[in-house]
Amino acid sequence: MARAAGGLWRDVSLSAVVAGAVAVVVSFAGPLTLVVQAAHAGGLDDDRLSSWIWAIAVGSGVTGLVLSLRHRVPVVAAWSTPGAALLVAQLDDIPYATAIGAYLAAAALTVLVGVTGWFDALMRRVPAAVVSAVLAGILLRFGLDAFRALEDAPAVAGVMVGGYVVLQRLAPRYAIAAPLAAAVAVAALTGTLTLDGVHLSPATPVFTAPAWPGQALVSLTLPLFLVTMSAQNAPGVGALREAGYTVPPGPLVRDTGIASALFAPFGAHALNLGAITAAICAGPDAHEDRDRRYVAGISCGALYIAVGLFGTTVAGLFAALPPALISAAAGVALLGALGGSLSGAFTEARDRTAVLVAFLTTASGITLLGLGAAFWGLVLGTGCLVVRRRTKRDVNSAPEPVRRE
């Protein structure tokens, strides 16, 4: 244990710690608003909302920290963003205790696919190029938003984007940390960073006894399970693979399912592997040495726990950051991952049509039959690839026509 602790301290770097911090900022800046909307739709009081924030933050933090330490890989756990979006439309019709029961059922399904190896088998059958294309489609919006922020707040976003470009050449290890600090300072000087509404208030977990989901097994459990697996866990594994890590996905998915079950009675709707946040922590900007990037996963997990203990306070703090700063920081932090995904997706010329289908479907943000764009990107991209390869094989194996003399 002492040797492991010593190795951890030797591996700690500012760039990895900052990458974990940026991942936390990205997680709370946007997806948390969906949780708040869902809570309001379900008529939850402030105590249950605070408990929900506590559960998803502490649950994600403990899970990511433990898995990063165990595997020495930057594993980032998070809560299901599409699952929260699903709840915005569902919690007004489903009693909260019934929803908790549905969360537990979805967690049980997650543990099942992780333990049985079904998820591993699925990931082996999905072409790596298609997974890279889906991940690139997810990340594209963040890259675009970083440059769109220049229009809304040129000073703040300009410092972030320009500083990143310059420091990539001069001091790559600080290419995110230094511009982020400078952008926060510019926001404070220009009056766009206001902390007047932020008050220190620890969160108190509230236990809710689950009720049998009944019809919610179909209306909530299955959609929650499917969107979490397709839009979060599959791209999350893809992000780790894209960065060169080969951790078996089954145990990771199993452990997130167990964590989901433990924290569900306190409000956590679904915990899963992070995709966007994993790309931040596993990318080259976290550290040039791949073997030392796991520190970013530990940093992210520890900060998640800190956020959870003071859920409403930190949520207000993140809400005080200018949207342009958040967009610029997230986009800049993901540029390396986006470039790597695009490179991995478009390596083979023969697969480019299928890869484009997967990439554009995911980037479009469509929702069909209650399932999000990442799911359809995987399905359509893989289907297109299978059809094209089978058609080509059939053509190549067709008998030559008989020549008549």
C-alpha positions as CSV (number, residue, x, y, z in Angstrom):
1,M,0.0,0.0,0.0
2,A,2.8,2.4,0.9
3,R,4.6,1.6,-2.4
4,A,1.3,2.3,-4.3
5,A,0.9,5.6,-2.4
6,G,4.4,6.6,-3.2
7,G,3.9,5.8,-6.9
8,L,0.8,7.9,-6.9
9,W,2.6,10.9,-5.4
10,R,5.3,10.6,-8.0
11,D,2.8,10.4,-10.8
12,V,0.8,13.5,-9.7
13,S,1.1,16.5,-12.1
14,L,-0.6,19.8,-12.3
15,S,-1.9,19.1,-15.8
16,A,-3.6,15.9,-14.7
17,V,-5.2,17.5,-11.7
18,V,-6.5,20.4,-13.8
19,A,-7.8,18.0,-16.4
20,G,-9.9,16.4,-13.6
21,A,-11.1,19.8,-12.5
22,V,-12.1,20.7,-16.0
23,A,-14.0,17.4,-16.3
24,V,-16.0,18.3,-13.1
25,V,-16.7,21.8,-14.4
26,V,-18.0,20.4,-17.7
27,S,-20.2,17.8,-15.8
28,F,-21.9,20.4,-13.6
29,A,-22.1,23.3,-16.0
30,G,-24.5,21.7,-18.4
31,P,-26.0,18.3,-17.3
32,L,-26.8,19.6,-13.8
33,T,-29.5,21.9,-15.3
34,L,-31.3,18.8,-16.6
35,V,-31.4,17.3,-13.1
36,V,-32.8,20.5,-11.7
37,Q,-35.4,20.6,-14.5
38,A,-36.4,16.9,-13.8
39,A,-36.7,17.6,-10.1
40,H,-39.0,20.6,-10.7
41,A,-41.0,18.5,-13.1
42,G,-41.5,15.8,-10.4
43,G,-42.4,18.4,-7.8
44,L,-39.4,17.5,-5.6
45,D,-38.6,19.8,-2.7
46,D,-35.2,21.4,-2.1
47,D,-34.0,18.6,0.3
48,R,-34.6,15.9,-2.3
49,L,-33.0,17.9,-5.0
50,S,-29.9,18.5,-2.8
51,S,-29.9,14.7,-2.0
52,W,-30.1,13.9,-5.7
53,I,-27.0,16.2,-6.4
54,W,-25.2,14.6,-3.4
55,A,-26.0,11.1,-4.7
56,I,-24.8,11.6,-8.3
57,A,-21.7,13.6,-7.4
58,V,-20.5,11.4,-4.5
59,G,-21.5,8.2,-6.3
60,S,-19.6,9.2,-9.4
61,G,-16.7,10.4,-7.4
62,V,-16.2,7.3,-5.3
63,T,-16.7,5.0,-8.4
64,G,-14.3,6.9,-10.6
65,L,-11.7,7.3,-7.8
66,V,-11.7,3.6,-6.9
67,L,-11.7,2.3,-10.5
68,S,-8.9,4.7,-11.5
69,L,-6.7,3.6,-8.5
70,R,-7.5,-0.1,-9.2
71,H,-6.8,-0.2,-12.9
72,R,-4.3,2.8,-13.1
73,V,-6.4,4.1,-15.9
74,P,-8.3,7.5,-16.0
75,V,-11.7,6.0,-15.4
76,V,-14.3,8.7,-15.0
77,A,-17.7,7.9,-13.7
78,A,-20.6,10.2,-14.3
79,W,-24.4,10.4,-14.2
80,S,-26.5,9.7,-17.2
81,T,-27.2,13.0,-19.0
82,P,-29.7,11.5,-21.5
83,G,-31.2,9.7,-18.5
84,A,-31.8,13.0,-16.8
85,A,-33.3,14.4,-20.0
86,L,-35.6,11.4,-20.1
87,L,-36.7,12.2,-16.6
88,V,-37.7,15.8,-17.4
89,A,-40.6,14.3,-19.3
90,Q,-41.3,11.3,-17.1
91,L,-41.2,12.5,-13.4
92,D,-44.4,14.5,-13.7
93,D,-46.3,11.3,-14.3
94,I,-44.4,8.8,-12.1
95,P,-44.4,9.0,-8.3
96,Y,-40.9,9.6,-7.0
97,A,-40.8,6.3,-5.0
98,T,-41.8,4.4,-8.2
99,A,-39.0,6.2,-10.1
100,I,-36.5,5.1,-7.4
101,G,-37.7,1.5,-8.0
102,A,-37.2,1.9,-11.8
103,Y,-33.7,3.3,-11.1
104,L,-32.9,0.1,-9.1
105,A,-34.2,-2.1,-11.9
106,A,-32.1,-0.3,-14.5
107,A,-29.1,-0.7,-12.2
108,A,-29.8,-4.5,-12.0
109,L,-29.9,-4.8,-15.8
110,T,-26.5,-2.9,-16.0
111,V,-24.9,-5.3,-13.5
112,L,-26.4,-8.2,-15.5
113,V,-24.8,-7.2,-18.8
114,G,-21.5,-6.5,-17.1
115,V,-21.3,-9.8,-15.2
116,T,-22.5,-12.0,-18.1
117,G,-20.0,-10.5,-20.5
118,W,-22.7,-9.4,-22.9
119,F,-21.4,-5.9,-23.0
120,D,-17.9,-7.2,-23.8
121,A,-19.3,-9.3,-26.6
122,L,-21.2,-6.3,-28.0
123,M,-18.2,-4.0,-27.9
124,R,-16.1,-6.7,-29.7
125,R,-18.7,-6.8,-32.5
126,V,-19.0,-3.0,-32.9
127,P,-16.2,-1.9,-35.3
128,A,-13.6,0.4,-33.7
129,A,-13.9,2.9,-36.5
130,V,-17.7,3.3,-35.9
131,V,-17.1,3.8,-32.1
132,S,-14.5,6.4,-32.9
133,A,-16.9,8.1,-35.3
134,V,-19.7,8.1,-32.6
135,L,-17.3,9.6,-30.1
136,A,-16.2,12.2,-32.6
137,G,-19.9,13.1,-33.2
138,I,-20.4,13.6,-29.5
139,L,-17.3,15.8,-29.2
140,L,-17.9,17.9,-32.3
141,R,-20.5,20.1,-30.6
142,F,-18.1,21.0,-27.9
143,G,-15.4,21.9,-30.3
144,L,-17.8,24.1,-32.3
145,D,-19.1,25.7,-29.1
146,A,-15.6,26.7,-28.1
147,F,-15.3,28.9,-31.2
148,R,-18.9,30.1,-31.1
149,A,-18.1,31.5,-27.6
150,L,-15.8,34.0,-29.3
151,E,-18.9,35.7,-30.6
152,D,-20.6,35.9,-27.3
153,A,-17.6,36.8,-25.1
154,P,-14.6,37.5,-27.2
155,A,-12.3,38.5,-24.3
156,V,-13.0,35.4,-22.1
157,A,-13.2,32.9,-24.9
158,G,-10.3,34.5,-26.7
159,V,-8.0,34.2,-23.7
160,M,-9.0,30.5,-23.4
161,V,-8.6,29.6,-27.1
162,G,-5.6,31.8,-27.9
163,G,-3.8,30.8,-24.7
164,Y,-4.3,27.1,-25.5
165,V,-2.9,27.5,-29.1
166,V,0.2,29.5,-27.9
167,L,1.0,27.2,-24.9
168,Q,0.6,24.1,-27.0
169,R,3.8,25.3,-28.6
170,L,5.6,26.7,-25.6
171,A,4.4,24.7,-22.6
172,P,1.9,21.9,-23.5
173,R,1.5,20.7,-19.9
174,Y,-0.1,24.0,-18.9
175,A,-2.0,24.6,-22.1
176,I,-5.4,24.2,-20.3
177,A,-4.5,25.2,-16.7
178,A,-3.0,28.6,-17.5
179,P,-5.6,29.8,-20.0
180,L,-8.4,28.6,-17.7
181,A,-7.0,30.7,-14.8
182,A,-6.6,33.7,-17.1
183,A,-10.1,33.3,-18.4
184,V,-11.6,33.2,-14.9
185,A,-9.6,36.4,-14.1
186,V,-10.8,38.2,-17.2
187,A,-14.4,37.1,-16.3
188,A,-14.0,38.6,-12.8
189,L,-12.5,41.8,-14.2
190,T,-15.3,42.3,-16.8
191,G,-18.0,41.6,-14.3
192,T,-19.4,38.4,-15.9
193,L,-18.3,36.3,-12.8
194,T,-20.6,37.1,-9.9
195,L,-20.6,35.1,-6.6
196,D,-23.2,37.1,-4.7
197,G,-25.7,34.2,-4.8
198,V,-23.3,31.5,-3.6
199,H,-23.7,30.4,0.0
200,L,-22.0,27.6,1.9
201,S,-24.6,24.9,2.5
202,P,-23.8,21.2,3.0
203,A,-26.0,18.6,1.4
204,T,-28.0,16.1,3.5
205,P,-28.8,12.7,1.9
206,V,-32.5,11.8,2.0
207,F,-33.4,8.1,1.8
208,T,-36.5,7.2,-0.2
209,A,-37.8,3.7,0.0
210,P,-38.3,2.3,-3.5
211,A,-41.7,1.2,-4.8
212,W,-42.3,-1.6,-7.3
213,P,-42.1,0.1,-10.7
214,G,-44.9,-1.7,-12.4
215,Q,-45.6,-0.1,-15.7
216,A,-42.6,2.1,-15.2
217,L,-40.5,-1.0,-16.0
218,V,-41.4,-0.3,-19.7
219,S,-41.8,3.4,-19.7
220,L,-38.8,4.3,-17.6
221,T,-36.5,1.4,-16.7
222,L,-35.9,0.1,-20.2
223,P,-35.4,3.5,-21.8
224,L,-33.1,4.6,-19.0
225,F,-31.1,1.5,-19.3
226,L,-30.8,1.7,-23.1
227,V,-29.9,5.3,-23.3
228,T,-27.3,5.0,-20.5
229,M,-25.7,2.0,-22.2
230,S,-25.7,3.4,-25.7
231,A,-25.1,7.1,-25.1
232,Q,-22.7,6.8,-22.1
233,N,-21.1,3.5,-21.5
234,A,-20.4,2.5,-25.1
235,P,-18.8,5.9,-25.9
236,G,-17.1,5.9,-22.5
237,V,-15.3,2.6,-23.4
238,G,-14.6,4.1,-26.8
239,A,-12.9,7.1,-25.2
240,L,-10.6,4.9,-23.2
241,R,-9.8,2.7,-26.2
242,E,-9.2,5.8,-28.3
243,A,-6.6,6.9,-25.7
244,G,-4.9,3.5,-25.9
245,Y,-6.3,1.8,-22.8
246,T,-7.5,-1.8,-22.9
247,V,-9.4,-2.3,-19.6
248,P,-12.1,-5.0,-20.0
249,P,-15.4,-3.1,-20.3
250,G,-17.5,-5.7,-18.6
251,P,-16.2,-5.2,-15.0
252,L,-16.3,-1.4,-15.4
253,V,-20.0,-1.5,-16.5
254,R,-20.7,-4.0,-13.6
255,D,-19.2,-1.7,-11.0
256,T,-21.1,1.4,-12.3
257,G,-24.3,-0.7,-12.0
258,I,-23.5,-1.6,-8.4
259,A,-22.8,2.0,-7.6
260,S,-26.1,3.0,-9.2
261,A,-28.0,0.5,-7.0
262,L,-26.3,1.8,-3.9
263,F,-27.0,5.5,-4.5
264,A,-30.4,5.1,-6.2
265,P,-32.4,5.4,-2.9
266,F,-30.8,8.8,-2.4
267,G,-31.8,10.0,-5.9
268,A,-29.1,8.9,-8.3
269,H,-31.0,7.9,-11.5
270,A,-28.0,6.2,-13.2
271,L,-24.3,6.2,-12.8
272,N,-22.1,5.2,-15.7
273,L,-18.8,5.6,-17.5
274,G,-18.2,9.1,-18.6
275,A,-17.7,9.7,-22.3
276,I,-16.9,13.4,-22.7
277,T,-15.3,13.7,-19.3
278,A,-13.2,10.6,-19.9
279,A,-12.0,12.1,-23.2
280,I,-10.7,15.1,-21.2
281,C,-8.9,13.0,-18.5
282,A,-7.6,10.4,-20.9
283,G,-6.4,12.8,-23.6
284,P,-2.8,14.0,-24.2
285,D,-3.4,17.3,-22.5
286,A,-3.8,15.5,-19.1
287,H,-0.2,14.3,-19.4
288,E,2.1,13.3,-22.2
289,D,2.8,10.0,-20.4
290,R,-0.3,7.8,-20.8
291,D,0.6,5.8,-17.7
292,R,0.3,8.9,-15.5
293,R,-3.1,10.1,-16.8
294,Y,-4.9,8.0,-14.2
295,V,-4.2,10.9,-11.8
296,A,-6.8,12.9,-13.8
297,G,-9.4,10.3,-13.0
298,I,-8.5,10.4,-9.3
299,S,-8.6,14.2,-9.3
300,C,-12.0,14.1,-11.0
301,G,-13.3,11.6,-8.5
302,A,-12.0,13.5,-5.4
303,L,-13.5,16.8,-6.7
304,Y,-16.8,15.1,-7.4
305,I,-17.0,14.0,-3.8
306,A,-16.2,17.5,-2.6
307,V,-18.9,18.9,-4.9
308,G,-21.4,16.3,-3.5
309,L,-20.8,17.2,0.1
310,F,-21.7,20.8,-0.7
311,G,-24.0,20.0,-3.6
312,T,-26.2,23.1,-3.8
313,T,-23.3,25.4,-2.9
314,V,-21.0,24.2,-5.6
315,A,-23.8,24.0,-8.1
316,G,-24.4,27.7,-7.5
317,L,-20.7,28.3,-8.0
318,F,-20.6,26.6,-11.3
319,A,-23.7,28.5,-12.3
320,A,-21.9,31.7,-11.6
321,L,-19.3,31.0,-14.3
322,P,-20.0,32.7,-17.7
323,P,-21.5,30.2,-20.2
324,A,-18.9,31.3,-22.8
325,L,-16.0,30.4,-20.4
326,I,-17.5,26.9,-19.8
327,S,-18.0,26.4,-23.5
328,A,-14.5,27.5,-24.3
329,A,-12.9,25.5,-21.6
330,A,-14.8,22.3,-22.5
331,G,-14.1,22.6,-26.2
332,V,-10.4,23.4,-25.8
333,A,-10.0,20.5,-23.3
334,L,-11.5,18.1,-25.9
335,L,-9.7,19.2,-29.0
336,G,-7.0,16.5,-28.6
337,A,-9.6,13.8,-28.1
338,L,-11.7,15.1,-31.0
339,G,-8.7,15.0,-33.3
340,G,-7.8,11.5,-32.2
341,S,-11.3,10.2,-32.7
342,L,-11.5,11.7,-36.2
343,S,-8.1,10.2,-37.1
344,G,-9.2,6.7,-35.8
345,A,-12.5,6.9,-37.5
346,F,-11.3,7.8,-41.0
347,T,-8.3,5.5,-41.2
348,E,-9.7,3.0,-43.7
349,A,-10.9,4.5,-47.0
350,R,-13.2,1.5,-47.7
351,D,-15.2,2.2,-44.4
352,R,-15.6,6.0,-44.9
353,T,-19.3,5.9,-45.9
354,A,-20.3,3.9,-42.9
355,V,-18.1,6.0,-40.6
356,L,-19.6,9.2,-42.0
357,V,-23.1,7.8,-41.4
358,A,-22.2,7.1,-37.7
359,F,-20.4,10.5,-37.3
360,L,-23.2,12.6,-38.8
361,T,-26.0,10.7,-37.2
362,T,-24.4,11.2,-33.8
363,A,-23.5,14.9,-34.5
364,S,-27.1,15.6,-35.6
365,G,-28.4,15.1,-32.1
366,I,-31.6,13.3,-33.3
367,T,-33.9,11.4,-31.0
368,L,-36.0,8.5,-32.4
369,L,-38.3,6.2,-30.4
370,G,-36.9,7.8,-27.3
371,L,-33.3,6.8,-28.0
372,G,-30.6,9.4,-28.6
373,A,-28.2,10.1,-31.4
374,A,-25.3,8.1,-30.0
375,F,-27.4,4.9,-30.1
376,W,-28.5,5.5,-33.6
377,G,-25.0,6.4,-34.7
378,L,-23.8,3.0,-33.5
379,V,-26.7,1.1,-35.0
380,L,-26.7,2.9,-38.4
381,G,-23.0,3.0,-38.7
382,T,-22.5,-0.6,-37.9
383,G,-25.4,-1.6,-40.1
384,C,-24.0,0.4,-43.1
385,L,-20.6,-1.2,-42.5
386,V,-22.0,-4.7,-42.5
387,V,-24.0,-4.1,-45.6
388,R,-21.1,-2.6,-47.5
389,R,-18.7,-5.3,-46.6
390,R,-21.2,-8.1,-47.3
391,T,-22.0,-6.6,-50.7
392,K,-18.4,-6.3,-51.6
393,R,-17.8,-9.9,-50.5
394,D,-20.7,-11.1,-52.6
395,V,-19.4,-9.2,-55.6
396,N,-15.9,-10.6,-55.2
397,S,-17.2,-14.2,-54.7
398,A,-19.7,-14.1,-57.6
399,P,-18.8,-16.6,-60.4
400,E,-17.4,-15.2,-63.6
401,P,-19.8,-15.2,-66.5
402,V,-19.4,-18.1,-68.9
403,R,-17.8,-17.0,-72.1
404,R,-19.4,-18.2,-75.3
405,E,-17.0,-19.0,-78.2
